[in-house]
Amino acid sequence: MRNQFVDYFEREPRLPFFCPFFPIALAILQGLPKLGMRFVFLFILVVACKPNYNIDPSQVEKDLRAQSSQYPETKIEGETRLGNFEITLNEETPLHRINFVRLVKMGYFTDRYFYRNVYEIGMQGGGEFRDRLAYLVPAEYPDHLKPVRGTIAMARYDEGNPKKSSSPTEFFIITNTEQAARFYKQYVVFGKITKGLAVIDSMQKQRSFDEKPVIPVKFSLKLAN
């Protein structure tokens, strides 16, 4: 009989691709007789198979540009319980586009949450504190890319950041042009919602307390077909 541990690993999209011994590990896990042994093995397997999302902080721009041919895509699809949406990434912010596509393809944005509802501005989502990465994306501020309704911008881990480098994983979708005007050249606008902006509006209407949704909306990102 199949057990819940095997079911979990076959559902988890981030593990099989990165763990070359995954089939053998599944067989061992299924054959372990005691629940405690299974939990220990489960922990070891998660640690061993978790992908390395990080980039050397000292050469982020160099590494991202070197990977540009691997990540040429510009269309991303988001899935939520309230409906789907599409993001079109800006070619004028290549470091942010490459970084975002890279993390999408690696599975980083699978089963994440929109965890912050800034009523007058928009919705923020990503990996939150526990899954922060150890690098920042260099700032890119073309004059014509402004934070208007429907655009998507990267947040920052640390506001005490003189170069205004971006978080690689935290982003927000703007719903109010007037309120977001002060963010011009403060947060990198790297894309826009080209389908499903009403879904984002629906998220913002969900009950929240002190900017925290009572029931956060889970989302997953993948390349658009």
C-alpha positions, 0 to 999 in steps of 0.5 A, a space after each residue: 500500500 502506498 503511504 503519505 510520504 511517497 504521495 508527498 514526494 510525487 506531488 512535490 514539483 521542486 524535488 525530483 528534478 534536482 535529486 538524481 537518486 529520487 527513484 531509489 530514495 522513494 523505494 527506500 522510503 516506502 520500505 521503511 517499517 517504522 514511522 519514526 524512521 520514515 520521518 528521519 529519512 523524509 527530513 534527510 531527503 528534503 535537505 538533500 534534494 532541495 534545489 540551490 536557488 542562490 547566486 554568488 552575491 559578488 557576481 550576480 549581474 555577471 551570472 544572470 547575463 551569462 544565463 540569459 540564453 537559458 531563460 529567454 521567456 517573457 510570459 508567466 502564468 499565475 494560478 490561484 483559487 480565485 482565478 489565473 493571471 498572466 505576467 508579461 516581463 519587461 525586456 528593458 529590465 533584463 536582470 530582473 526578467 532573467 532572475 524571475 524566469 530562472 526562479 519560476 523554472 526552478 520551482 521557487 514560486 510553487 505554492 507560495 502566498 500573497 501574504 501582504 495586502 497593502 490596501 491603497 497600493 496592491 498585493 505582495 507575495 513571494 517566499 517571505 522571511 523563511 525562504 529569503 535568498 542570499 543575493 540581491 538583483 542590481 537595480 534597473 530603472 528605465 525612465 519610462 517604466 512607472 509604477 502604474 495600475 497592473 504593473 509588477 515590481 520587486 520589493 526589497 529585503 532591506 530598505 537600508 539599501 543605498 543602491 536600491 537593489 531588489 529582493 530576488 523573490 518578493 514582488 508586488 502587483 500595483 492596483 492604484 496608480 495614484 498611491 504608487 506614484 511615490 515608488 517611481 525609481 524606488 522599486 524596479 518595475 519589471 513587468 505587468 499583468 496582461 490578463 487577469 487583473 480582476 483576480 488581483 482586485 479580488 485578492 485585495 478585497 479579501 478580509 485582512 488585518 494590519 495588512 495581513 490577509 486572514 486567509 492568504 491566497 496561495 499561488 503558483 507560477 509557471 511559464 505561460 503556454 
